[in-house]
Structures are given as structure tokens and as C-alpha cells.
Amino acid sequence: MAESSELRDQSLPRPIASPGIGMARRALRGVGRFCVRSIFWTYQRGSWQYDIICAVILVFIFLTPASWFHDRPTLGLTHLRRTQGIIETGHAKDGWHYIVDARLVDSLAPLAPDYAIRTLLEDRFHKPVKIESVVILRDRNNVVLGYNVVLTR
């Protein structure tokens, strides 16, 4: 068979397009490729793209106002702090002995100390408690440190 050079040298006709559309597509592809590579962090360490991404992250960290996040800690008395301020010291014939931190009792200030202690212990045990005795624990300066509570179950 004889080879034909007529078709090999000819190209297919292309649609006529304005030169600006081709440049816009290439620019859009380049921006898209940059975004994808930035999100998946595919740039080599030490390249200018890597440095730009790191700079953007640092700018975000240091210049973002804290008010945007609304994650201020609450200063209220949480359930965890309530259970940590109650220490079981053991049990004897007269009942179970606990030491209740005075700051916990003071946090329920409108209540009298006996009622505050009862509320704290019932909150911890999730059932009614029967208090046998409450003894105030004081330091040398007569400051109330806590309460020694005996419960009968």
C-alpha cells in the first residue's frame, strides 16, 4: 500500500474562538489547581507556595479577633468541681464519713450550711441522704476549711 501524505500533514479545522477565552480558562485552571494543591498541601517544603500557605496560616492565627470564637470559659461551679470537693474518708460503726470543702458550701450561699451540705451530697449520690452529724473544720485563724459529715445509709 502506498502511503498518503495528504491527510497526515493536514489538521482538522478548529472552531474560531477569541484569544481572551483561552487565557481565561488557563488562568481559571491555574487558580483551581493552586486551591486544590493548597488544600491537600502538596507543595514541597521550601517552595514559595509552601511559604505563602504558612504565612497565611500564621496571619490567621495571630490576627483573628478572639471575639469571633465565643469560647470563653465559664466561671460557674460545674458538676465536676462539685464532686471533687467531696472526699470520702471511710466508714465506721456510726456511718460513712465525708469531708466537704467549705468553698462548695459557700457557693450555695443563700442556703444555710446544713442545707447546702445536704444538697451537695444528694446531688452526688442522686438519692436522699440522712446526715448523722456535721463538724466544722477550722484552721489556726478560725477560718472554716470544710465540714466533716457523717451519713447513715
BELVENUR-V186536 format. One line per field, one symbol per residue. ss: DSSP state (h for helix, s for strand, l for the rest). burial: b if it has 9 or more other ideal C-beta (glycine too) atoms within 8 Angstrom, else e. Layout:
ss: ???
burial: ???
//
This chain:
ss: llllllllllllllllllhhhhhhhhhhhhhhhhhhhhhllllllllhhhhhhhhhhhhhhhhllhhhllllllllllhhhhhhlsssssssllssssssshhhhhhlllllhhhhhhhhhhhhhllllssssssssslllllsssssssssl
burial: eeeeeeeeeeeeeeeeeeeeeeeeeeeeeeeeebeebbeeeebeeeeebbbebeeeeeeeeeeeeeeeeeeeeeeeeeeebbeebbeeeeeeeebbbbbbbbebbeebeeeebebbbbbbbbbbeeeebebeebeebeeeeeeeebbbbbbee
//
